[in-house]
Amino acid sequence: MKSGWSAQLAGCFLPMALAILGTISLPAQDDPGSSLGKLVRGNEVLGRKLLLELQARQPDRNTVIAALPVTLMLAAIQSQSDNEQTQQELGAAFGWGGYPHISVASRMLVAAFEVPERQSNATASKNQRVNQRRLTVESAWISNSIAYQTANAGRPPFSARFINVATKDFGVKFLPVKTNPVAQKFADLKVNTPELNGHENVLFRSTMHVRMIWEGNTFSMSVPHPGDFQPEHGAKSKVEMQDSELRQYNYRKTDRFEAVELPCYSGTMTVVLPIEGKSVHDVEAALLSEMDKGSVAYQRRVGVVTMPTFHLHAEQNVQAPLEEIGVKEIFQDLGTIASVPKSRVKEFKQSVDLLVNREGIQGDSESVAGLVIGGLMSAPEPFYLKLNRPFVFLIRERETGALTYAGAVMDASQQ
């Protein structure tokens, strides 16, 4: 079991969409000023659908997916596609139908997920260096790119309008891949590009990075201790457990699950435990069905959460789950978005690596001290949530409320 601040939360190729639970507010009206809320909700809908599909394909395996990069790529296509079938499929996948302000909302979201900038230590003051370290530790950023087939470093085989909108509003970089089989690299991803063969091939790639530290002493004062984890099938496994501090959390209990929102400085992680007799699949289905009911309410309750350290890695093809929820046409024909007829999306892949431990979610080697919240014992009777069997998790960025990573821990001893 790995621990410390060595975790890297990154999706190479196209990380996916993810699902779960939380309070999502719908915009009051469909205008440019309120469009970000609609995009955030659409990302949530797509994520919950994909998590359900992925988990169904590997019911006894850990699952982790990244929602936001996939949302931005598909939204860029929908914003410029003149293919009616593509419009209908993507609109249904997001749950928004036609959406005239996708580009406006995406521009705001991309701005919130810009790659952190750093100053040289030689020119930065001590205070500036401290601020830079915190920005790096407590941040989330996305890098989207489209690799395209070309015999030379020529113009991308896309319409000028699509290139302009995808670059400006969705943060997409267009990167040429030559036809010869020489190993090349994306400068921003530092990984080998796959070879592309044939004029119809386009490769969508994206990275998603999240670095968060638990707020205050949520887990930082915990002494890791051995514990048992009971998978849905099979024998118990020994894992490393950690106990949160006794404090107020956002808490919710239904007839299918218990949920607690664990706070980080720049985001949150919601953990969802099925009640006895229910499965992770039951919970994922319930969370998806809740999207039709609007916002869900949490109560502030005093309690303690016991959670395993877990390190998840997933490499998977997103195409089949997307097709299962109705997104098919883009894998057949991109229409006039591409300047070469019958161009299509050839691959839609993700690779995600996620470590959650007592320090946080993809943090650095800095300790963070905080004040213990006072007045706790005046709250209702404390709860105790012990995550010693399969559970679902959700990671959100605080500023926008956007779903970034989520998944299901079926066996915390799996790496």
C-alpha positions as CSV (number, residue, x, y, z in Angstrom):
1,M,0.0,0.0,0.0
2,K,1.5,3.3,-1.0
3,S,1.1,6.5,1.1
4,G,2.7,10.0,1.3
5,W,2.5,12.7,-1.3
6,S,3.8,10.7,-4.2
7,A,0.3,10.2,-5.8
8,Q,-0.3,11.4,-9.3
9,L,-3.9,11.9,-10.3
10,A,-3.8,12.1,-14.0
11,G,-5.7,10.8,-17.0
12,C,-3.6,10.1,-20.0
13,F,-5.5,9.9,-23.3
14,L,-9.1,10.8,-22.6
15,P,-10.1,10.5,-19.0
16,M,-13.7,9.9,-18.6
17,A,-16.8,10.9,-17.1
18,L,-17.8,10.1,-13.7
19,A,-20.7,10.1,-11.5
20,I,-22.0,10.5,-8.0
21,L,-23.7,12.4,-5.5
22,G,-23.9,16.0,-4.3
23,T,-25.9,19.1,-4.4
24,I,-26.2,20.6,-7.9
25,S,-28.1,23.8,-8.5
26,L,-29.8,24.3,-11.8
27,P,-29.5,27.8,-13.4
28,A,-32.6,29.9,-13.0
29,Q,-32.9,30.5,-16.7
30,D,-31.0,29.5,-19.9
31,D,-29.0,32.6,-20.6
32,P,-25.3,33.1,-21.0
33,G,-24.9,34.4,-17.4
34,S,-26.4,31.3,-15.9
35,S,-25.0,28.8,-18.4
36,L,-22.1,27.5,-16.2
37,G,-24.6,25.8,-13.9
38,K,-26.2,23.9,-16.8
39,L,-22.8,22.7,-18.0
40,V,-21.8,21.6,-14.5
41,R,-25.1,19.6,-14.3
42,G,-24.6,18.1,-17.7
43,N,-21.1,17.0,-16.7
44,E,-22.7,15.3,-13.6
45,V,-25.4,13.5,-15.7
46,L,-22.8,12.2,-18.2
47,G,-20.5,11.1,-15.4
48,R,-23.1,9.2,-13.5
49,K,-24.2,7.4,-16.6
50,L,-20.6,6.4,-17.5
51,L,-19.8,5.2,-14.0
52,L,-22.8,3.0,-14.0
53,E,-21.8,1.5,-17.4
54,L,-18.2,1.0,-16.5
55,Q,-18.9,-0.6,-13.1
56,A,-21.4,-3.0,-14.8
57,R,-18.6,-4.2,-17.1
58,Q,-16.3,-5.0,-14.2
59,P,-18.5,-5.4,-11.1
60,D,-15.8,-6.8,-8.8
61,R,-13.0,-4.4,-9.8
62,N,-12.2,-0.9,-8.6
63,T,-13.4,1.8,-11.0
64,V,-12.2,5.4,-11.4
65,I,-13.2,7.9,-14.1
66,A,-12.6,11.6,-14.8
67,A,-15.7,13.4,-16.0
68,L,-14.8,16.9,-17.0
69,P,-12.3,16.3,-19.8
70,V,-14.8,14.1,-21.7
71,T,-17.5,16.6,-21.1
72,L,-15.5,19.4,-22.7
73,M,-14.5,17.3,-25.7
74,L,-18.0,16.2,-26.4
75,A,-19.5,19.6,-25.8
76,A,-17.0,21.1,-28.3
77,I,-18.3,18.7,-30.9
78,Q,-21.9,19.4,-30.1
79,S,-21.4,23.2,-30.2
80,Q,-20.2,23.0,-33.8
81,S,-21.8,19.9,-35.3
82,D,-24.4,20.2,-38.1
83,N,-25.2,16.5,-37.9
84,E,-28.7,16.2,-36.4
85,Q,-28.1,12.7,-35.1
86,T,-24.9,13.8,-33.3
87,Q,-26.8,16.8,-31.8
88,Q,-29.5,14.6,-30.5
89,E,-27.2,11.9,-29.1
90,L,-25.0,14.3,-27.2
91,G,-27.9,16.4,-26.0
92,A,-29.5,13.3,-24.6
93,A,-26.3,12.1,-23.0
94,F,-25.9,15.4,-21.1
95,G,-29.6,15.7,-20.4
96,W,-29.8,19.2,-21.9
97,G,-31.0,18.6,-25.4
98,G,-30.1,21.6,-27.5
99,Y,-27.9,24.0,-25.7
100,P,-27.1,27.4,-27.3
101,H,-24.6,28.6,-24.7
102,I,-22.2,25.6,-24.5
103,S,-19.2,27.7,-25.6
104,V,-19.9,30.5,-23.2
105,A,-20.1,28.1,-20.2
106,S,-17.1,26.1,-21.4
107,R,-15.0,29.3,-21.6
108,M,-15.8,30.0,-17.9
109,L,-15.1,26.4,-16.9
110,V,-11.8,26.2,-18.8
111,A,-10.7,29.5,-17.1
112,A,-11.3,27.9,-13.7
113,F,-9.2,24.9,-14.6
114,E,-6.1,26.6,-16.1
115,V,-2.7,25.1,-15.6
116,P,-1.2,26.8,-12.5
117,E,1.6,29.2,-13.4
118,R,4.8,29.4,-11.4
119,Q,7.4,32.0,-10.9
120,S,11.1,31.3,-10.8
121,N,12.3,30.9,-7.2
122,A,15.2,33.2,-8.0
123,T,12.8,36.1,-8.7
124,A,10.0,35.3,-6.3
125,S,9.8,36.6,-2.7
126,K,9.4,34.3,0.2
127,N,5.7,35.0,0.4
128,Q,5.2,34.5,-3.3
129,R,7.0,31.2,-3.1
130,V,4.7,30.1,-0.3
131,N,1.6,31.2,-2.3
132,Q,2.9,29.3,-5.3
133,R,3.4,26.1,-3.3
134,R,-0.2,26.4,-2.1
135,L,-1.5,27.0,-5.6
136,T,0.3,23.9,-6.8
137,V,-0.9,21.8,-4.0
138,E,-4.5,23.0,-3.9
139,S,-5.4,23.1,-7.6
140,A,-7.1,21.3,-10.4
141,W,-6.3,21.7,-14.1
142,I,-7.2,20.2,-17.4
143,S,-5.2,19.8,-20.7
144,N,-7.2,18.8,-23.8
145,S,-5.7,18.0,-27.2
146,I,-6.6,16.5,-30.5
147,A,-4.0,14.5,-32.5
148,Y,-4.5,14.4,-36.2
149,Q,-3.1,12.5,-39.1
150,T,-0.8,14.4,-41.4
151,A,2.1,13.7,-43.7
152,N,3.7,16.9,-42.6
153,A,3.1,19.6,-40.1
154,G,0.2,20.9,-42.1
155,R,-3.2,22.4,-41.2
156,P,-5.5,20.2,-39.0
157,P,-8.2,18.4,-41.0
158,F,-11.0,20.3,-39.3
159,S,-13.1,23.3,-40.3
160,A,-11.6,26.7,-39.5
161,R,-14.6,27.5,-37.3
162,F,-14.3,24.3,-35.2
163,I,-10.5,24.9,-34.7
164,N,-11.2,28.5,-33.6
165,V,-14.0,27.6,-31.2
166,A,-12.4,24.5,-29.8
167,T,-9.2,26.4,-29.1
168,K,-10.7,29.6,-27.7
169,D,-13.7,28.2,-25.7
170,F,-12.7,24.6,-24.9
171,G,-9.0,24.9,-24.4
172,V,-8.2,22.3,-27.0
173,K,-4.7,22.0,-28.6
174,F,-4.4,20.7,-32.1
175,L,-1.3,18.5,-32.4
176,P,0.0,16.9,-35.7
177,V,1.2,13.3,-35.8
178,K,3.2,12.4,-38.9
179,T,2.4,9.2,-40.8
180,N,5.8,7.7,-40.3
181,P,6.1,5.4,-37.3
182,V,8.7,7.5,-35.5
183,A,8.0,7.8,-31.7
184,Q,6.8,11.4,-30.9
185,K,5.7,13.1,-27.8
186,F,3.1,15.6,-26.8
187,A,5.1,18.4,-25.2
188,D,2.4,19.0,-22.5
189,L,1.7,15.3,-21.7
190,K,5.2,13.8,-22.0
191,V,3.9,10.5,-23.2
192,N,4.3,8.7,-26.5
193,T,1.6,9.4,-29.1
194,P,0.0,6.4,-30.7
195,E,0.5,5.8,-34.4
196,L,-2.4,7.0,-36.6
197,N,-3.1,5.3,-39.9
198,G,-5.6,6.6,-42.5
199,H,-7.2,9.9,-43.1
200,E,-10.2,9.2,-40.9
201,N,-8.2,8.8,-37.7
202,V,-8.5,11.4,-35.0
203,L,-7.3,10.9,-31.4
204,F,-8.8,12.9,-28.6
205,R,-6.6,13.1,-25.5
206,S,-6.8,14.8,-22.2
207,T,-5.2,15.0,-18.8
208,M,-7.0,15.9,-15.6
209,H,-5.0,16.8,-12.5
210,V,-6.4,17.4,-9.0
211,R,-4.3,18.2,-5.9
212,M,-6.2,18.7,-2.7
213,I,-5.3,18.8,1.0
214,W,-7.9,17.8,3.7
215,E,-9.3,20.9,5.4
216,G,-8.0,21.4,8.9
217,N,-7.2,18.1,10.7
218,T,-9.8,16.0,8.8
219,F,-7.4,13.1,8.6
220,S,-4.0,14.7,9.1
221,M,-3.9,13.8,12.8
222,S,-5.0,10.2,12.2
223,V,-2.6,7.4,13.0
224,P,-3.0,4.8,10.2
225,H,-4.0,1.4,11.6
226,P,-4.7,-2.0,10.1
227,G,-8.3,-3.0,9.4
228,D,-10.5,-5.4,7.4
229,F,-12.2,-4.7,4.1
230,Q,-15.0,-7.0,3.0
231,P,-15.6,-7.1,-0.8
232,E,-19.0,-7.9,-2.2
233,H,-17.6,-11.3,-3.2
234,G,-14.7,-13.1,-1.7
235,A,-12.7,-13.1,1.5
236,K,-11.8,-10.1,3.7
237,S,-8.6,-8.3,3.0
238,K,-6.2,-6.4,5.3
239,V,-6.0,-2.7,4.5
240,E,-4.6,0.5,6.1
241,M,-7.4,2.5,7.7
242,Q,-7.5,6.1,8.9
243,D,-10.0,7.9,11.2
244,S,-11.2,11.4,10.7
245,E,-11.5,13.9,13.4
246,L,-14.8,14.4,15.3
247,R,-16.4,17.4,13.6
248,Q,-19.3,18.6,11.6
249,Y,-19.7,17.2,8.1
250,N,-22.4,17.4,5.4
251,Y,-24.3,14.2,6.0
252,R,-27.1,12.3,4.3
253,K,-28.9,9.0,4.9
254,T,-31.5,7.4,2.6
255,D,-33.1,3.9,2.4
256,R,-30.2,2.9,0.1
257,F,-27.1,4.6,1.3
258,E,-25.2,6.9,3.7
259,A,-23.2,9.8,2.3
260,V,-20.7,12.2,3.9
261,E,-18.9,15.1,2.2
262,L,-15.3,15.3,3.3
263,P,-13.8,18.8,2.9
264,C,-10.6,19.8,1.3
265,Y,-9.4,23.4,0.9
266,S,-10.0,23.5,-2.8
267,G,-12.7,20.8,-3.2
268,T,-14.6,18.0,-1.6
269,M,-14.7,14.3,-1.7
270,T,-18.1,12.7,-1.1
271,V,-18.1,9.0,0.0
272,V,-21.3,7.0,-0.4
273,L,-21.7,3.7,1.4
274,P,-24.6,1.3,0.5
275,I,-26.7,0.3,3.5
276,E,-26.6,-3.4,4.4
277,G,-28.3,-5.5,1.8
278,K,-27.7,-3.0,-1.1
279,S,-24.9,-3.1,-3.6
280,V,-22.6,-0.5,-5.2
281,H,-24.6,-1.0,-8.4
282,D,-27.8,-0.2,-6.5
283,V,-26.3,3.0,-5.2
284,E,-25.0,4.1,-8.6
285,A,-28.4,3.5,-10.1
286,A,-30.1,5.5,-7.3
287,L,-27.6,8.4,-7.8
288,L,-28.4,8.5,-11.5
289,S,-32.1,8.5,-11.0
290,E,-31.8,11.4,-8.6
291,M,-30.7,13.7,-11.4
292,D,-34.3,14.0,-12.4
293,K,-35.3,15.3,-9.0
294,G,-33.1,18.4,-8.8
295,S,-30.9,19.3,-5.8
296,V,-30.5,17.0,-2.8
297,A,-30.2,18.2,0.8
298,Y,-27.5,17.4,3.3
299,Q,-27.6,18.1,7.0
300,R,-24.7,19.4,9.1
301,R,-24.0,16.5,11.5
302,V,-21.2,15.7,13.9
303,G,-19.5,12.4,13.2
304,V,-16.4,10.4,12.4
305,V,-15.5,8.6,9.2
306,T,-13.1,5.6,9.1
307,M,-11.8,5.3,5.5
308,P,-9.1,3.0,3.9
309,T,-6.1,4.4,2.1
310,F,-6.7,3.5,-1.5
311,H,-4.6,3.7,-4.7
312,L,-6.6,3.1,-7.9
313,H,-5.3,2.8,-11.4
314,A,-7.5,2.4,-14.5
315,E,-6.8,2.1,-18.2
316,Q,-9.9,1.7,-20.2
317,N,-11.6,2.4,-23.5
318,V,-14.4,4.9,-23.2
319,Q,-16.0,4.2,-26.6
320,A,-18.2,1.2,-25.6
321,P,-19.7,2.9,-22.5
322,L,-20.4,6.0,-24.5
323,E,-22.1,4.0,-27.2
324,E,-24.1,2.2,-24.6
325,I,-25.6,5.5,-23.4
326,G,-26.4,6.5,-26.9
327,V,-23.3,8.4,-28.2
328,K,-22.6,6.6,-31.5
329,E,-22.5,8.9,-34.5
330,I,-19.1,10.6,-33.6
331,F,-17.5,7.1,-34.0
332,Q,-18.9,6.9,-37.6
333,D,-18.8,10.4,-39.0
334,L,-17.8,13.8,-37.6
335,G,-19.6,15.6,-40.4
336,T,-18.5,19.1,-41.5
337,I,-16.5,19.6,-38.3
338,A,-13.7,17.8,-40.2
339,S,-12.5,19.0,-43.6
340,V,-11.9,15.4,-44.8
341,P,-15.1,13.5,-45.5
342,K,-16.1,10.6,-43.3
343,S,-13.7,11.5,-40.6
344,R,-14.5,10.0,-37.3
345,V,-13.3,9.5,-33.7
346,K,-11.1,6.5,-33.8
347,E,-10.1,6.1,-30.1
348,F,-11.5,7.4,-26.8
349,K,-9.3,6.2,-24.0
350,Q,-8.4,7.0,-20.5
351,S,-5.7,6.3,-17.9
352,V,-6.2,7.5,-14.4
353,D,-4.0,7.1,-11.3
354,L,-5.5,8.2,-8.0
355,L,-4.2,8.0,-4.4
356,V,-6.3,9.0,-1.4
357,N,-4.6,8.9,2.0
358,R,-4.4,10.7,5.3
359,E,-2.8,13.9,3.8
360,G,-5.3,14.4,1.0
361,I,-5.9,13.8,-2.6
362,Q,-2.7,14.2,-4.7
363,G,-1.0,16.6,-2.3
364,D,2.6,17.6,-1.8
365,S,4.9,17.1,1.2
366,E,3.4,20.0,3.2
367,S,1.5,19.6,6.4
368,V,-1.5,21.9,7.0
369,A,-2.7,22.9,10.4
370,G,-6.2,24.1,11.1
371,L,-8.5,25.0,14.0
372,V,-10.8,22.4,15.4
373,I,-14.4,23.7,14.9
374,G,-16.0,24.5,18.3
375,G,-19.4,23.9,19.6
376,L,-19.6,20.4,18.2
377,M,-21.4,18.6,21.0
378,S,-24.5,20.9,20.6
379,A,-25.3,19.2,17.3
380,P,-27.6,16.1,16.9
381,E,-26.3,12.6,17.9
382,P,-23.0,11.9,16.2
383,F,-22.9,9.5,13.3
384,Y,-20.1,6.9,12.6
385,L,-19.5,5.9,9.0
386,K,-17.0,3.0,8.5
387,L,-16.0,2.4,4.9
388,N,-15.0,-1.3,5.4
389,R,-16.9,-2.6,2.4
390,P,-17.4,-1.4,-1.2
391,F,-18.3,2.3,-1.6
392,V,-18.6,5.0,-4.2
393,F,-16.6,8.3,-4.1
394,L,-16.9,11.7,-5.7
395,I,-14.2,14.4,-6.0
396,R,-15.3,18.0,-6.8
397,E,-13.6,21.2,-7.4
398,R,-14.9,23.8,-4.9
399,E,-15.0,27.0,-7.0
400,T,-17.3,25.6,-9.8
401,G,-18.7,22.6,-8.0
402,A,-17.7,20.5,-11.1
403,L,-17.3,16.8,-10.8
404,T,-13.7,15.9,-11.6
405,Y,-13.0,12.3,-10.4
406,A,-15.2,9.6,-9.0
407,G,-15.4,5.9,-8.9
408,A,-16.1,2.7,-6.8
409,V,-13.8,1.0,-4.4
410,M,-14.7,-2.6,-4.5
411,D,-11.6,-3.9,-2.8
412,A,-9.3,-1.3,-1.1
413,S,-6.4,-3.9,-1.2
414,Q,-6.5,-3.8,-5.0
415,Q,-3.8,-1.6,-6.6
